[in-house]
Amino acid sequence: RDQLQWPGGLDYPSTYVKDMVRDAVKDARFNKEPEILPNCVRVFYGEGHHVDIATFRTYQEGDEIIKEIASDTGWKASDPRRITVWFHDTIVSLNAGTPGAGSQLRRLVRMLKRFAKSRGDDWDMPNGLKLTMLAVECHTPHDRDDEAFRSLLQSMSTRLMTDLTVLDLSDPGEAKVQLTKTSWDSNMMLLRDKTAEALGQLEVLDLRSCTSGDAAVAWDWVFQSDGFIQAFEKDAANAVEVFEKAVLAEAGLASTDSAMRIGTAGVANKEHRFYGDT
């Protein structure tokens, strides 16, 4: 905080600090100039993605370190790690209650963000934080991720029909901070409408005549992809394989066969040593 003050000790306004950050990250190579948003400065890249840069100040008050974010309404108390820790703890808690439920939630959040971004600039959807909060609120574990994601969309659709506000579930206070600006944010209304539209496309899955090809077409409409579900399942299978090999290695049971595949058969793996190890 003492580095963000005028001579004499008067604090820089939060909006002034965001102007400083915006000016610092300007680059003539950007096709679109960085944009100041309520809680960050957004940098756009030609490939279509962006990076949000939030600015925090810290100071000590007694024994407590205070962290505040530069917002459009002033400096607001905010811990930049709070949401990350909360989400991690949520995953761990769900996995403890139902094995795999938390890990599935993490995958569903990625799928929901993919759906929200699937139409590029044509859809002005809520940001990833709001989508994460909705996913945590509406998630019900299922054996299969496609069933779980459809169930998530159904729960979200029902919820958004009556309430378009999103609360910060990581807020430790009883009265959670509202992340949406109003009760009728335009991007939340769009999410409600497009979620219902996606569910309409997926109704084909309930038909007795539905083939795997019909299902693939429906899911590809949802994600605007060419074989998204198949690719997703392949990635998930690869992740499971890597995890299983890591468990073997940590237990000291991993071996390598003649094709250099890691498993339980073959030559036992030896501990690796690197330069500098003692």
PyMOL commands that set and color helices and strands:
alter all, ss='L'
color gray80, all
select helices_A, chain A and resi 14-25+82-97+101-117+120-122+128-138+145-162+186-206+212-223+228-250
alter helices_A, ss='H'
color red, helices_A
select strands_A, chain A and resi 35-37+40-44+50-53+56-61+64-71+74-77+255-256+262-263+267-268
alter strands_A, ss='S'
color yellow, strands_A
deselect
rebuild
show_as cartoon
